[in-house]
Amino acid sequence: MVFNFTWETILLSIIVAAVTAILYLFLGKKRLAEIGGIPTAIREQKNHQDAKKQN
C-alpha cells in the first residue's frame, strides 16, 4: 500500500513542502544579514585582498 495516496496525504505533503520552503528562505535571508549581505564568493575575494594588504 505504498502508493495508496489520498487527497489528505497529498495536501499534507504540499503544506509541509511550503512550510519548509518558507523557513529555508527566511533563515537564508537571516544568515545573509548576519554576514553583512555579502555572498560567499565575493566575501572570499575580499578576504584574500585584505590578507595580501597585511603582508
Secondary structure as the mmCIF struct_conf table of DSSP 4:
data_model
#
loop_
_struct_conf.conf_type_id
_struct_conf.id
_struct_conf.beg_label_comp_id
_struct_conf.beg_label_asym_id
_struct_conf.beg_label_seq_id
_struct_conf.end_label_comp_id
_struct_conf.end_label_asym_id
_struct_conf.end_label_seq_id
TURN_TY1_P TURN_TY1_P1 VAL A 2 PHE A 3
HELX_RH_AL_P HELX_RH_AL_P1 TRP A 7 GLU A 34
TURN_TY1_P TURN_TY1_P2 ILE A 35 GLY A 36
BEND BEND1 GLY A 37 GLY A 37
HELX_RH_AL_P HELX_RH_AL_P2 THR A 40 GLN A 54
#
